[in-house]
């Protein structure tokens, strides 16, 4: 199962960006950013905003998971 909040946090750290910077870009409070990090799922509009801010397509994570599951089904796994 994908934990999108952890992936977002990892990407933010990889880019060496601060939570304050991220909150400013999302126009929210720092506490909201920490809440995002804890989420296993996320609203698509928010995920789009996050993808744009971090210049990473987080939707592709779900697409990869979908393709992996389709492959397993096709191969009887």
Buried (B, 14 or more C-beta within 10 A) or exposed (E): EEBBBEBBBEBBEEEEBEBEBBBEBBEBEEEBBEEBBEBEEBEEEBBBBBBEBBEBEBEEBBEEEEEEEEEEEEEEE
